[in-house]
Amino acid sequence: MRLRQRQAREAVRRYNSASWIRFALVFVPVPLIVVTFRLHLEAWHYYVLGGAFIFCAGLLYVLDDRAATRREAALEAAKAARAAYQAARSAAVSNG
């Protein structure tokens, strides 16, 4: 049970520490390029950068979804281990 709880805490910590990086990768690079080079961009550059923004956002959404799934699996495993522990403990107490 403690192993599963430790794994769940580690999965949550890993997800939380990486989620701000994914968030920054969505909202910083392309807008930063647009703001920095706005005086030098042609009209078609905005279409390319918009497509790049949508592609990056979609890719990072998929990566975040996978990370959230791993986190949820670890939390469910810890919850199942806790329930099994509680059931075994209550059975031992009622038999003893």
Buried (B, 14 or more C-beta within 10 A) or exposed (E): BEEBBEBBEEBBEBBEEEBEEBEEBBBEBBEEBBEEEEEEBEEEBEEEBEEEBEEBBEEBEEEBEEBEEEBBEBBEBBEEBBEEEEEEEEEEEEEE
